[in-house]
Structures are given as C-alpha cells and as structure tokens.
Amino acid sequence: TITGNFANVIHGLNANHLTDQVIQRSKRMILDTLGVGLLGTSTEVCHKVTQYSKIYSSDISSTIWGHLDFRLPPLYAAFVNGVAVHSMDFDDTWHPATHPSGAVLPAVIALSEAFPQKKKISGLDLLLAFNVGIEVQGRLLRFSSEARNIPKRY
C-alpha cells in the first residue's frame, strides 16, 4: 500500500542519508526556530498556554524554552514550545504552505530530553529525527488534495 511503502522509506532512513548540505541547512533551520521560539515565549498566547499546562506533571519532563525552573511532560512541553514558535509566525515556510520546523523541532527536543541519561541521543540522531519529521510533514502535504490548492484560496 502507499502507506506501507511510505512507512518503509521513513523507517529505513539513517544518519548516513544526511548529506553535508542537509546537515548545514538543518542546523540553520533549528537555530532559526529556536530564536523565533525564544522570542515567542514573551507573547500573550504563550503565557496563556504555559499557565494552562502547569496543571500537568509527570516523572518524565522536558524543558519549557525561556523558563529554566519550569518543566512539563514531553507532550505538553512540545505543545508550549510549539505555540511559542508559531506565535511569532516568523518561522520557516515552504510550498505547499506550512511551517515545518515549528511543529517538528519542539517535539523532537521534548522527546530527546525524555530519554534516560544512559540512552541519550547524539546530535546526529537529533538531526536525523528532525529531518525525518520534516520529510514526513512534506510528504503528507504532497499527498493531501487540500494542501495543493491553498495558494489559490488565498
């Protein structure tokens, strides 16, 4: 099936598939997203989701960007950090219209922090996960008939 083939391609990716150019572009995208996200932590909407998310706790936690003393379960940390990135709307974009890094990076970082200390992932593994997330998002958009006509609607 299409879904099975897609899953096999994604599952088969490894760090050897990352070219020097992909690594350099990924680092630039990550730095840009972190910068936009840190700026976004000062927005009203980010303050609201941060306050809302304080009701959640877990033995496993991840960092909330811009708050050294506040951590949340990975799911909620990814949510708050993703809102911070998107609240500024300066993060990267591509066609069809999407902001890939703002959705992928907060999730990848939150999950990477949740690993036990003895199983921490490398920077290269983080870059691979980031690129797999970007690839999945891009391919899903390509498969979507709704995404193809976004420019015509706006």
BELDAPE-V863300 format. One record per residue. N is the residue number from 1. RES is the residue in three letters. BURIAL is I if it has 16 or more other C-alpha atoms within 10 Angstrom, else O. D_CENTER is the distance of its C-alpha to the mean C-alpha in Angstrom with 1 decimal. Layout:
# BELDAPE-V863300
N,RES,BURIAL,D_CENTER
N,RES,BURIAL,D_CENTER
This chain:
# BELDAPE-V863300
1,THR,O,27.2
2,ILE,O,24.5
3,THR,O,22.0
4,GLY,O,23.5
5,ASN,O,23.5
6,PHE,O,19.9
7,ALA,O,19.1
8,ASN,O,21.5
9,VAL,O,20.0
10,ILE,O,16.5
11,HIS,O,18.1
12,GLY,O,20.3
13,LEU,O,17.8
14,ASN,O,18.3
15,ALA,O,18.0
16,ASN,O,21.2
17,HIS,O,19.6
18,LEU,I,17.7
19,THR,O,20.3
20,ASP,O,20.9
21,GLN,O,19.8
22,VAL,O,16.4
23,ILE,I,15.9
24,GLN,O,17.2
25,ARG,O,15.1
26,SER,I,11.9
27,LYS,O,13.1
28,ARG,O,14.0
29,MET,I,10.7
30,ILE,I,9.1
31,LEU,O,12.2
32,ASP,I,12.2
33,THR,I,8.9
34,LEU,I,10.2
35,GLY,O,13.5
36,VAL,I,12.7
37,GLY,I,10.9
38,LEU,I,14.1
39,LEU,I,16.3
40,GLY,I,14.8
41,THR,I,15.8
42,SER,O,19.3
43,THR,O,19.1
44,GLU,O,21.1
45,VAL,I,18.4
46,CYS,I,16.2
47,HIS,I,19.5
48,LYS,O,20.3
49,VAL,I,17.2
50,THR,I,17.6
51,GLN,O,21.2
52,TYR,O,20.6
53,SER,I,18.3
54,LYS,O,21.0
55,ILE,O,22.9
56,TYR,O,20.6
57,SER,O,21.2
58,SER,O,21.0
59,ASP,O,22.3
60,ILE,O,18.8
61,SER,I,16.7
62,SER,I,13.7
63,THR,I,13.8
64,ILE,I,13.6
65,TRP,I,13.2
66,GLY,O,16.7
67,HIS,O,18.4
68,LEU,O,19.8
69,ASP,O,21.9
70,PHE,O,19.6
71,ARG,I,17.3
72,LEU,I,16.2
73,PRO,I,15.6
74,PRO,I,12.1
75,LEU,O,11.6
76,TYR,I,12.8
77,ALA,I,11.2
78,ALA,I,7.7
79,PHE,I,9.7
80,VAL,I,11.5
81,ASN,I,9.0
82,GLY,I,7.2
83,VAL,I,10.8
84,ALA,I,11.7
85,VAL,I,9.6
86,HIS,I,10.9
87,SER,I,14.3
88,MET,I,15.2
89,ASP,O,14.3
90,PHE,I,14.6
91,ASP,I,11.3
92,ASP,O,11.6
93,THR,O,13.1
94,TRP,O,15.0
95,HIS,O,17.6
96,PRO,I,17.7
97,ALA,O,16.1
98,THR,I,12.4
99,HIS,I,9.7
100,PRO,I,7.2
101,SER,I,5.1
102,GLY,I,5.2
103,ALA,I,4.0
104,VAL,I,1.8
105,LEU,I,2.5
106,PRO,I,4.1
107,ALA,I,4.7
108,VAL,I,5.6
109,ILE,I,7.5
110,ALA,I,9.0
111,LEU,I,10.1
112,SER,I,11.4
113,GLU,I,13.4
114,ALA,I,14.8
115,PHE,O,16.7
116,PRO,O,20.3
117,GLN,O,21.5
118,LYS,O,23.5
119,LYS,O,20.6
120,LYS,O,18.1
121,ILE,O,16.1
122,SER,O,16.8
123,GLY,O,15.0
124,LEU,O,15.6
125,ASP,O,14.2
126,LEU,I,10.9
127,LEU,I,11.2
128,LEU,I,12.2
129,ALA,I,9.4
130,PHE,I,6.9
131,ASN,I,9.7
132,VAL,I,10.5
133,GLY,I,7.3
134,ILE,I,8.2
135,GLU,O,11.7
136,VAL,I,11.6
137,GLN,I,10.3
138,GLY,I,13.0
139,ARG,O,15.6
140,LEU,O,15.3
141,LEU,I,15.8
142,ARG,O,18.7
143,PHE,O,20.2
144,SER,O,20.1
145,SER,O,23.3
146,GLU,O,22.0
147,ALA,O,19.5
148,ARG,O,22.3
149,ASN,O,24.4
150,ILE,O,22.1
151,PRO,O,23.7
152,LYS,O,27.1
153,ARG,O,26.5
154,TYR,O,25.5
